[in-house]
């Protein structure tokens, strides 16, 4: 299930108060999607890393009050009021005894003398056993307490997220050019660095501080591995030779349109990152001079960047001419 559908599923499960578990490979954005869903629901999020807990951490410690009986004092990190999602992240990586401690919390919404408030839902997430990560097989009684969904990386969902979270446009353009490198994790290889949505975000953060040219390749390799880094470094050289995107927006009918596919992807990324109601007329004019498949890509990514462009006359006229590819 792609991320946008996962986010909607989280909202449905929250309203139904039905526990859900999200399975996916490392670095694909599981935690990010849960966070986005809680923001849209306007509820709180408590993110518990189950792998860091001991069984007694969840139950709390005993205390004796006036009746001379032991009463369990639950931990302060559990919710006691309000509305939100209690997110048990990396649950399969937790020791079996910690997973067993979650049984009652997930199904009965209780943990000893503690009761989960009515406005809260328990969600879990973790890597699959096939990912060769640090994973303990989830006990059947615990697994049967969740609805299980598989997280699948989706190119368009990631591009929309990246355009609106300040990911470097060169990275977005490159992933459009080489979509297989958005997430390329092979559990059979013992690689320390490999391409994932998370590791491409690392690359973007490093580019934000403008490292020296001599250092760049080593940094890329440390984030996404040698193969992806080699291709991305070559793509970056193309991007640095592009005409100024602002000049294209100023003279969309006169600036040169390249013919090389990699360069076209780079220009689409640079222009769509600047999409707004003010710039879309120039973007459409330039896009009309590009090969059809790149014209469609440019306008679609512009909409992902700013949905308000769909209200402009320039977009409506373009969409009318290309209605067959927008269905």
PyMOL commands that set and color helices and strands:
alter all, ss='L'
color gray80, all
select helices_A, chain A and resi 3-16+30-41+50-52+55-59+91-93+96-101+103-107+129-131+140-143+155-163+169-177+179-181+197-208+213-224+226-239+245-250+261-272+280-287+292-305+307-311+313-321+323-326
alter helices_A, ss='H'
color red, helices_A
select strands_A, chain A and resi 20-23+44-49+61-64+70-73+84-89+110-111+114-115+120-126+147-150
alter strands_A, ss='S'
color yellow, strands_A
deselect
rebuild
show_as cartoon
